[in-house]
Amino acid sequence: MPAPSSSENLRTALLIIDVQHGLFAPKPAPAEDQAVIERINALSARARDSAVPVIFIQHEQASDGLVAGSPAWALDARLLVHERDLKLGKTTPDSFLRTSLGKTLSTLGIQHLVVCGYSTEFCVDTTVRRAAGLGYAVTIAADAHTSHDKEHASGITIRTHHNATLPAIRSYGVRIAAQDSAAISFSAVTENASERV
């Protein structure tokens, strides 16, 4: 858990959640899948240029065909992945639960997370809330997470709802922000991430 800090230089990591072949290749694809992946690639390139750790998270669930090591479980081939990037698996929507994420972030001295990926209302939402509950400041890449269309709402509507709802949660004591991916400058993010609301 990160220690509370008023520092203007919080150490940041980029989390890319569940952008996997078995979730993105079948039709219909998640909303704006190609554009979302392009935005994630641009984010990860800027993160690496700023020496910000890039962490890919892959869901494992046999009932959905996401067996670790299988083609469906693999990262989407359109993602740009560097050999220095970190990878970890998870089995629930919470990227912290029964995973090494917390230990990894602690070892790296991370206090702020930029979050993107799939699926908005499940793994992205759950991970953002858990991160804030653990004391991490969070910036959601507002146009770089996605979901499939549902009967009750389109993937875009779901994303818009969560971009409005999550930053409105003020009780965690850390800042949750939603910002378009092109506007995220990792040096600027780390300077502002310590704002308390």
Summary of the structure (lengths in Angstrom):
residues: 197
radius of gyration: 15.5
end to end distance: 19.0
largest distance: 46.1
contacts: 661
relative contact order: 0.21
helix: 36%
strand: 21%
